[in-house]
Amino acid sequence: LRLSPRLTRSLSSVIYHKTKGNPLFVSQLMLSLSKEGLLRPSLSRRRWEWDKEKIQSQKLPDDVAMFITESIQALSADVKSATCVLSCFGASADITVIKTLDGALNKNLVDNLDVAVREGLLDKADDKYRFSHDRIQEAAYNMMEMLDRCHLHFFYGMTLAPPADVDTDDSLLLIAANQLNLAGPEAVQDKSQNAVVANLNLRAGKKAMEMSDFVAAYFYFDNGISFLRKKHWEEHYALSLELFDLAARCAHTNGDVISLNLLSQQVLTKSQSFEDKLNVMYYAMCVLASSSKLPESIERGLKILSRLGIDLQGCESGSVEACVQETKDLLSGYSDDEILNTERMTDQTKIMAMKFLGKLEIGMTQIMPKSAPYVTQRIIQLSLSDGMSPVSPIGFVHFGSYIAKLGDISGGYKYVKLARSLLDKVSRENAGEVSCFGTQVIAYVEPLQAVLEYHDEGYAAAMASGDVVRAGLITQMKCSQSLFAGINLQALREKYAAAIKFMEERKLRILTLQTQYQQQSVLKLIGIDQEPKCVSEGHAIFATNKSVMRIYYYLKMYTSFIFRSYDRTKENAEKYLTCIGNSWANLFLAHAFQAFHAGLISFWLARKSREEQGWYLRGNKSKLALKKWTESCRWTFENKWYLLEAEESFCNDDFDAAKSYYEKAILSAKDHKVS
């Protein structure tokens, strides 16, 4: 009113008494008083004036909802009806949607809603009608009977469905599907409409997946399934199979194992062929691979591949070096351009077999590292003979990783770059995995600080495709490498907490356990001695996964060394060393830092232990490894190599050489901005 508090005190006290200060109630009451002439402008006094006694004596409803309902009831029938139509779409609706309904309802909705805007119930902006407050929308919606609302939602959805077929941005498709889902299957009156609505939900779910919203996608697929009639597997087999398959995929991505199992059981029972079962069998294998049942996941994968004509039995007895050399020889007959321009794989069964090979590889590389290169070899063989599939880049990136681990960093780097180029040629479906493992090789060539940016790219790619396992692994790696890059420990503590929450929500048991071990070390360095929360299946994972054991004993060894506990350091170092040969087949940046810390610890133990020679030789082995890696990336490894040279010289009582290497290490760290 633009008046001083002294002048409006009489009005404000009455308004407050009647509304208890509720902002929505206040605004609606003021509008009501103005319409009734109890609050009016005075031209002679050039200010607002009011009749306090009449306002005080006016009877008002006990709550806001009743007051708003009465305000809407006071509108004309057409305006009230238009407001109720709008309320069926939530807080707001596009004007284009309202205009689409205009013809079907034979009502002038736009003009009537404009009246509601003038009455203060709605706002009109950005080509939308929006309720001024959610309580107004709620009041308008509740004016209709529940059964009427269901029928109206269904009518609006079916009315918007045909225009949705030609809508370029698909927004109308999602609106139509939402209306039909609000109505529910009970609103269907014509049996033929069940399949129509189910198909509309299928399209809406696919659109949500394209937008990487797998929670919304599952909602649409699940609703689509609910609209199917009892004999849908017989009458609409293809539609049913696709809805169940995609719902299962989204359930897996969202960490909803219960729904995944229920959906999978339906497909396994009703499918007409083995090939039609492959998708849900793949998702089931993925779930097992993230839990203590990784060995069972691998066993299932081998059996399924055998039925698809790909026999990998006995590969665990071969030589990694020999397998990698055979694959090198195979690829030597192809140029990079020939590989990049290889035709696409078209056989759907082989495309599915490639997916199982890709999943098998990531499992084997953890607990069967000597077998993993044979899976890679088969992926590359099939890619060259039958055409490239979305899994082909995975084969090449893992091959690059194996080559790099065997000592050929530049050769591995070459195949990582080739895998990244293949993504653009074939499909970016597995960009998350390619980035995840490729970045680890790139870290041996490019500066560590620059490598951290690749993790962000990989995480975004993994989440976009619904690959939450790879997104979780990338998150874990980024946390680990942030520690090596010298990130503030308190900030890192928050990163680990967020990472563990992400993994727990998606039932990524193995990753959760590994990340908790890392988090515990960070907390100890801060000064917090806190045991990690027990992970479901944690003991079973630890017993069957040497890669998890390696991380655990390395971190125990490292923290014991930091706090100079000789006995614990020695014990954990010995256990760590026994895990190395039976863990990850791939090369990770963490391996370099583990080698560096193992080297420092070995030289320290050599100076204090009766087993001096054995620990000295282990330290020397780590030093030579760091020296080799320095040839490919001085930025990250040079200062660490110098430190191990200094420790070795110190062990040999060559104090002048030790001093010189310590100074070189400090200067290198300063020049390369590493910790």
N, C-alpha and C positions, 0 to 999 in steps of 0.2 A: 504493500500500500504506500510505500515511501513516506511513512510518517514516523515521528520519533516514538520510542517506547513509552514515553509519558502519556502521549495521546492515545496510543492503542492498547494501554494496559487493561481497560475495561473489556474490550473485545477479546484480547488474548486470554484473559482469565476465564471467560465463558467458553471459548474454543477449547482451551486445555482441559477444562472440567468435563466437556462432552466427549473429547477424543482421547484423553489420557496421553496426549502428545504423539500419537501415531501419525507419522508424516503423510501416509496415504489418506488416512481418515481426514486429516486437516485439509489437504488439498481438495478432496472431494466435497467436504462440508462447505468450504469457502465458495466453490463453484455453485453448489446448491443454493446457498444464501444469496449469491449474486443473481441467480435466475429468478428467485422468489422475491427479489427487491428488498430483502432485509439488509443487504450490503450493496450500496449504490454510490456512484459518483455524484457530487453536488457541484453544479456549475457555479452557483453563487459563492460557495465557500472555497471552490477550487481544490477540493480534497475529497477523500472517501468519507462516507458517514454510515452509521448503522443504528438499528433499533435494538438496544441491548435487552430490553424487557421481552420483546417478541422472540428474539433468538434464544433467550434463556428458557422461555416457556415452550419452545418447539420440542416435540418428542422425536427422539432419534433411536434407531435400533441399538441393541446392546453391543454388537460387534461390527467390525469393518465389513466382513463378508455380506452381512444382511443389508448394510447400508448401500454397498455397491450394487447388490442384486436389485434393490429397490430403485436405484438410479437407472439401471439398465431397463427395468420393467417400465419405467416412465417414458422410455423412448417409443417412437412409433413402431408398429409391428414389423415393417420392412427393415428399419434400422436395427431393431433388436434381432431379427432373423439373420441379417448380414453379420452382426457381431458374433452370433453363435457359430456361424459358418467359419469365421476367422479363428475362433477359439479352438476349432478342431485341428488346427495346424500349429498349435503351440503359441509361443510368445510373439511370433511374427510370421508373415508370409509375403512372398514377392507379388507385386501387382500383376505380373504376367500369369501367375497361378490363379489369382482372383478373376482375371479376365477370361481365362480358359473355362472356369466354372460358370461364368455368367450365362453363356449360351445354354449349357446343359440344365441349369436350374431355372432359366427363364426369369432371372431376377437382376435388377440393376444394382449389383453388389458394390461397384465402385462408388457410385453416387451416395448410396446409403452409408458406406463406411466413411466417406468424407464428412457426413453429418456427425458420426461418432467421433471423428477427429475434432470437429468444432466443439463438441460437448466435453472434450478433455479426456475421453476414455482411451483414445488411440493417438499415436503419433504417426506422421507420414513423412518419411525421409529415405533417401537412397533407393527409390523405387520399391519401398516396402511399407506395409502397414504393420505397426508394432503396438502392442498394448502398453499403455503408460505404466502399468505395474502388473506383476504376475498375479496379484490377487484379483485384478479385474478380469484377466483371462480365465482364472479359476472360477470366478463367479459366473461368467457367461457360459462356460463349459458345463457347470453343474446345474444350470437351468434346464438342461435337456435330460430326459430319462436315459438310463444306461443302455437299454435295448435300442433306443432311437440313435444314440451315439454310435453304436456298433454298425448299424445299417448305414448311417451317414458316412462314417469313415470308409466303409466298403464302397459305397456309391461314388465318393470323391476319388478313391483310388482307381476304380475301374474307369472313371471319366478321364482321369489324367494319364492312364496307361497308353492309349493310342498316340496322343501327342508326344509322349516320352520316346516313342520309336524314332521320331525325327528330331528330337532335341539334341543339339550338338554338344552341349556341355554335361549332359546326363544328370543334371540336377533334378529335372522333372521325374526321371526314373526313380531316384531315391525317395522323392516326396511321395510318389504314387505307391511305392513298396511300403513305405512307413504307414501310410493311411490304411492299406490293406492289412498290415500286421497289427495295427491298433484294433481293427475290426475283429480279427481272429477267424479261424475256420468255421466257427458257428454262424457267421454272417453269410456264408455261401448258400445260395438258394438253387443255383443251377450246377449240377454235378460237373459239367464241362469246364466250369470256371476254376475248379481246384488246380488242374494242371496249368492253367493260364497264370494263376497267381504264383504257383510254385516256380514256374519258369521266370516270372518277373523278379522274384527274389533271387533266383540263380544269377540273373544279369546284374542285379544290384550288388550281390556279394562279390562278383567278379570285378565290378567297378571299385568297390571298397578295397579289394586286394591290390588293384592297380595303384591305389592311393596309399598302399602300405598300412591300411587300417584293418588289421586282422581280427580285432575284437568286433568291429562293426560287421565285417564280412561273415564271421561265424554267426552273428545275430540274424543276418539275412538268410544264410543257408539253413540254419536251424528252423526259422519260420517257414521257409520253403518246404522243408520236410514235414512240418506240422500240417500243411495244407494238402499233402498227398493223401489219397483215399486208401482204404485197407488193402486193395489188390494192386497197389501202385507198381510193385516189382513186375507183375505180369502185364499190366496195361501201359506203363510208362517206364520201361526198363532203363533206357539211356538217360532220361531225366533223373531218375532215382539214383542211378550209379554216380552221375556227376555231382549231384547235391551231396551225397554221402561222402564221396571222395574229397571234395573241397572242404566240407565241414570238418572232416578228419584232419586235413592239412592245417586248417586254422586252429583246431583244438590243440594240435601238437605245438604249433607256434606260440600259442597262448599259455602253454604249460598245463592245459586241462586234460590230464591223463585219463580221468574217469570217462569224460565224454568221448575221448578218442577210442577207448576200449569198447564202449557201447556201439559207436558208429562202425568200428572195424568189424565187430561181431556180426552186425547186420549184413555188411558187404560180403564177408567170408561165407555166410550162410546162403545168401541169395544170388551171388554172382554166377553167371552162366559159363564162365571159363576161368582157367588159371590166370590168364593175362589180366582179366578184369579185377583180380584180387591183388595185383602187384602194388598198386598205390598204397593201400592200407597196410600191406605187409611191410612196405618200405618205411612208413611212419612208425609202425611198431618197432622196427629195427632201430630207428633213430632214438626212440624213447629208451630202449634197453642200452644203447650206446652211451647215454648220458648218466647211467646209473651204475650200480655195482654189478650189473649183469652184462657188462661189455663183452666178456667171453661168449655169452649166449648170443649176443647180437651178431658177433662174427660168425659163429656156427650157423645161425639161421641164414645169414647172407650167403655163405658158401653153399648151403643146400639149395637155396633159391636159384643161385647162379648156375649150379649144376643142372637144374631142371631147364634152365634157359640155354643149355649147351656150352657153358663156360666152366671148365673144370680147373680149379686152383688147388686141389688137394695135393699135399706133398711139397708145396712151395717153401715151407719153413725149413726144409733141409738143405736148400741151396745156398750159394755164396752171394752176399750183397754185391761185392765188387764185380763178380762175374756177370750178375744180372744187369748191373748198371752199364758195364762194358758192352753187353749184347744190345742193350737199348741204344747206346751211343752208335754202335755199328749200323743199326737199323736206320737211325736218323741221318747218318752221314750221306745217305743216298738222296736226301731231300734238301733243297734250299729253304730258307725262311719264307720266301715268297710262295714257293710251292705248297708249304704247309699252311700258310695263311689263306691260300686260295683253293684249298681242298674242298670238294663238294660237301654239302650238308648230309648228315645221316638221315635217312627217311624211314627205315624199318622201325616201327614203334616198339616192337619187342626188344630190339637191340638198344634203342634209346633208353628204355627202362632198365635194361641190364647194365648200362653204363652208370645209371644212378646208383644201383646197388654196388658197383665197383668203387664209385666215388666214396660212398659211405663206409665201405669195407676198408678202404685205404686209411681213412682218418682213425679208425678203430685199431687197425693192425699196427700203425706207426707208434701207438702208445704201448701195446703189450706184446706185439709180435713184430718187432722192428726188422727182423731178418726176412720176413715174408712181404712186408709192405712194398718193396721195389718191384716184386713180381706182379702185384696188382697194378702198379703204375705202368709197367711194361705192357700189360694186357690192354689198358686204356689207350695207350699210344698206338699199339698194333691195330686195334679196332678203329681208331680215329683215321689212320692212314688207309686202311683197307675198305672200310664201310662208310666213311665220311665223318665229319666233325659233328659232335653233339655238344650240348651245353656243359657236359662234364669234361670234355677234351681239355680245356684250359687247366682244370684241376690236375690232370695227368702231367702236363708239361711243367706246372709250377712245383709239384712234388718232385719231379725228376730233377729240376734245377736245384732243389733243396738237398737231395741226396748227393748229387755231384759236388755241391759246395761242402757238404759235411765230410766227404772223402778227401777234401783238400783243394779242389779246383773251384775257387771262389769265382773267378772270371767266367768259367764255363757255366756255373750255376746261375750267375747273374744274367747271362745271355738267355737261358731258357725261361727265367722269370720274366724278362722283358717280352719274350715271345708269347708267353701265357697271357700277359696283360694285353698284348695286341690281338690275341685270339678272341678275347672277350668282345671286342668291338666287331669282329667278323662273324662270330657265332651267336653269342647271347651273353648278356651280363647277369644272367640268373645266378651264377656262382662267383660273382665279383668279390663277395665277402671273403670266401675261402682263398681265392687267388691272392687277394690283398693281404690276408692274414699270414699266409706262409711265405708269400713273395717278399713282404716287408722284412721278414727275418733275414733273408739273404741280402736284400738291399742294405741292411744295417751294417754289413761287413764291407760295404763299398762306399756308402755315403755317410756324412756326419750324423751322429745320433740325434741331435736336435732337429734336423730336417726330417729324419725318419719318423718322428712322433706324429708329423702331419699325415703320413700315410695311414696311420691307425684311424684317424678321424674319417678319412675317405673309405677305408674298409668297413668301419662300423656302420656308416651311413648306407653303404651298399648292402651289407648283410641284413640290416633292419628293413630296407626297402623290399628285399625279396623274402622276408620272413625267416631268414636263417639265424635264429636266436642263439644257436650253439656257437656259430662262428662269431657272432656279435659279442657273446660272453667271453670267448677266448681272446678276442682282440682287446676287450676291456681289461682282462687280466694282464695281458702282455703290456698294455700301455701303462698300467699301474706299476708293474715291475720295472719297466724301462724308465719310468719317471723317477723312480728311486735311484737308478744308476745315473740318470742325468742331473741329479742334485736338486730335485724338487723339494720344497719345504715339507718337513715331516708332518706337520699339523694339517697342511693342505692335502697331503697324500693319505692321511688317516681318513679324511672325509671321502676321498676318491674310492678307497677300499670299502668303506661302509656302503656307498652307493652301488658299487659293483656287486657286492654280496647280496644286497637287496634285489637287484636285477636278476641274479642267478637263482636265488631262492624262489622268486615269484614264478620262474619258468621251469622249476624242478631240474635244474642243471646240477646234479649232485656232485659229479666229479670236479667240475669247475669251482663249485662252491667250496669244496674241501680244500682244493689247492689254494684258492684265494684267501681262505681263512688262515692257512699256514703263513702266507705272506703277510697278511694283516697283523698277525700275532708278533712277527719279527719287528714290524714298524712300531707297534705299541711298546715293545720292549726297548727299542732305541729311544723312544720318547720318555720312557721311565714308568710305563704302565705294565704290570705283570698280570695279564688277563688271559685265562684259558679260552679258546674259541668255543662257541656254542656247538653242541653235538650235531653233526650232520647225519640225517637219516641215511642208513647204509654205509656210514663212514668206515667202519671196521672192515666190512666186506670189500669196499673199494681199495683200501690200503693193502689188503692181503693179496689182491689180484692184479694190481696196476703198479708196475715198477716205476713208471714215469711219475706217479704221485709220490711214491716212496723216495724217489730221487730228490724231488723238490723239498719234501719234509726233512730229510737228513741234511741236505745242503743248508737249509735255513737254520736248523739246529746247530750245525757245525759253525755257521757264520756268526750267530748271536753268541754262542759259547766263546768263540774266539774274541769277539768284541769286548766281552767282559772277562777275558783272560782266564777262563776255567779250563785248565790243561786237560784234566781227565775227561771231561765231557766233550771237549773239542776233539780229542784223539778218538774217543769212542764213536762220535757221530761222523768224523771224517772217514773212518774205516767202513762204516755202514754206507756212507754216500758213495764211496769208490766201488763197492760191490754192485751198486745199481746202474752204473754208467753204461755197461755193455748191453743191458737188457731194457733200456728205456728209449725214448723218442728216436725214430729213424731219421727225422728231419733235423736240419740245422736251425737253432734258435740263437738269438743274440744272448739270451740268458746263459747259454753254454759257455760263451766267452767270459762272462763275468763269474760264472761258477769256476771256470778254470783259473781265472785270476785269483780269486779268493782261496781256492784249493792250493794254489802255488804259494801264496803268502803263508797260509797255515802250515803247509808241508815244510817250508824252510824254518818256520818258528818251532815246529815239533822236532825238526832235525837238530836244532840247537839244544833241545831239552830232553830228548828221548834217547834211550839206549839203542833204539832201532834207527840210529842216525842215517845210515846209508840208504835204507829204504825210503825214508821220508825225503831225503835229499834228492833222490832220483825222481820221485813224484813231482817235487818242486821244479826240477830241471825240465821235466816233460811239459809242465804247464808253461814254463818260460818260453820254450821253443814254439809252443802253440801260439802264444801271444805274439812272438816275433813273426811268425808266418802270417798271422792276421794283420799285423801292422803293414805288411807289404801291400795289402789291398785297401787299408783305410788307416792312415797315420792318425787322423783326427780323433778317432775313438780309442785306438788301442796302443798308440806309441807310449804314452805316459805310463800305462800299466806294464808294458814290456820292460821299460826302464826300471820300474819299481822292483820287478822280479829279478832283474839283473843285479840291482843293488842288494836285495835280500840274499841272493846267491853269493855275491862277493862278501857280504857280511858273514855268511856261514863259513866261508873259506878264510876268514880273518884278513881279507884284503880290504882294509878300512878306507884306503885312499880311493880305490875303485868304487867302493860302496858309496862314498861321499859324492864322487863324480856322477854316478848314476842317479842318486837321489836328486841332485841339482838339475840334471837333465829331465827327470820326471816332473819336477815342479815347473820348469820352464815350458815343457811340452803341454802340460795341463793348462798353463796360463795362456799359451798361444792358441790352443784349440778350444778354450773355454769349456773344459770338462772338469768334473769333480774326481 
